[in-house]
Amino acid sequence: MLMRKIFAWMIALLFSVPVLVTLTNSFMTPFEINNRYNINVSPVSYFRTLYGFENINFADMALVPAWVSFQQYLALFFDNPAYFDHFWNSVLITVPAVLGQLLVSVPAAYAFEMSRWRHKEKLFFLYVIVMLMPLPVVLVPQFVMAGFLGISESRLAVIIPAVFNPFGVFLIRQLLKTMSTDFIEAAKIDGAGHFTILVSIIVPLLKPAIAALAVLVFIDYWNVVEQAIVFIPDAGRLPLSVALSGFNAEIIFAASVFYMLPALLIFLYGQEYLTEGRFYGL
């Protein structure tokens, strides 16, 4: 048991190294950034002799900066207004995607589970098939439909497919399958309709699942890249996930830190819901 914990901590530490390097390097001076991360950095002699990398240069990466400086953050806040424009673009894509998918997924999952329509499982199977398709495959019909609807060069072309993503319906329905229906039948006997049951009974019991879905959708669309590149040709309207690569190397670490913060805070706030395996109150 102890060895498993040690191994888990080692894996966690390994995966946290990029975040740690980004954070510490954000306090480097622009001069040090230019010296350490450029195409003219000399090859590391150890790798050159060991593996024969004669024509490959390596970044002179460091975990601790030589001089602690806030110049990157000052330059980011006061000299790069475009950064916050792209940040806002990410918000305008992510928030509607999260809210829309929650508003669609919960009622749709409830309808799939409670409906007595005999072909519902066949339709749900199509949901699962679409969910399993790789993104490049579904981008083609999304592009065709966006052109048909006249939204091929707007954020709506990214938001609308996100709202109707089948993953949310699949997740919520699988949890509904584990829920006892006795209290739903009792509510029906008392005269409650489906809307009342959904709002007053299902949603409160599904709070952990809804919160977990919100976290997953937020992280997914905060980091959206392919859809934004395909559907948003205007560089000024691109989300930060795409525009980040175009920022000056002298501020890239500070810009990356603030790019990570929303997703990191959302994940830390909702991590207990991601690991929650039961319904509250049951």
Secondary structure by P-SEA (a helix, b strand, c coil): caaaaaaaaaaaaaaaaaaaaaaaaccccaaaaaacccccccccaaaaaacccccbbbbbcccccccccaaaaaaaacccaaaaaaaaaaaaccaaaaaaaaacaaaaaaaaaaccccaaaaaaaaaaaaaacccccaaaaaaaaaaaacccccaaaaaaaaaacaaaaaaaaaaaaaccaaaaaaaaaacccaaaaaaccccccaaaaaaaaaaaaaaaaaaccaaaaacccccccccccccccccccccaaaaaaaaaaaaaaaaaaccccccccccccc
